[in-house]
Amino acid sequence: MKPTLPFSFGRAAFGAAIACALLPARADTAHDMMEKNFYVSKIGAMKSQMTMNLVAPDGKQRVRKMDTVSQLQKNGIDSSLVVRFQHPQDIKGTAFLEVEHADGDDDLWIYLPALQKVRRLVANNKKDSFMGSDFSYGEMLPPRVDAWRHTQIRSEAVEGQECVLIESVPASDKVREDSGYSKKLSWLRKDNALEAKVEYYDLAGKLLKVQHARQPKLVEPDKGRWLAQSREMVNVQTGHKTLISLDTIDTASSVTPQMFSTRALEVR
């Protein structure tokens, strides 16, 4: 039996409803893509070793080595992360802890061995440089999707990979100030939703940084979790850039919640 329309639903209104249904839900599609991007790298538990290469405009380089431990919390949304520097000697033992909270501000802590002190960072510190790199503290883990408003722009290839281009603007003045960005443009891979490229615009609306994420690796096949093994962040305003490469990935070793405490930061 064919459904009948209420008498009060006129032909014009019905036509408008059909037209709306046929239009692409661009904002919803963009939000869905950003949700996929948020979860695609949420590895259950992982230890890794990384190399960070800081490259000055004149080509001079500084190399840093660090160990990381991460774990997805019980809610399946938030992650906990520890980054501990092992080289060079002058920053060895320096450690960073981030514990995400979906319902509030994340906990951010840094341990400075020279001072033998753990210091708490506030939300506004998220825009600060992470240990002299071109990455900020807020870019150590993917940002909360609902903190930004997302719009799909178009499909576009990046380095031969088909992507969806999404524009994101802060959902509030607080997000704008804490992040230090007026907007972001993200090119998300169509095959796995990992970001291939991200552009960051300063509060004046000028392009500030460009990130490229390369060498995707399927880390948890049963859950469809991927990681980019190489990331390059270039500050286009200063000419400085940072390269981060994943040297080892270990998802078999034991990771416990006790590893993500301020007390654990002080253990060398």
Protein Blocks (a to p, Z undefined) as FASTA:
>chain_A
ZZdddfklcfklmmmmmmmmmpccfklmmmmmmmmmmmmmmcfbdcdddddddddfkopa
cdddddddddddfkomaccdddddfbdfklgoiacdddddfkbccddddddfklopacdd
dfklmmpceehiabdfklmpccdfklpccddfbdcdeehiacdddddddfbfklmmmnop
abdcddddfklopafbdcdddfkopafbdcddehiacfblmnopacdfbdcdddfknopa
cddddfbdcfkbccdfklmcfklmmpZZ
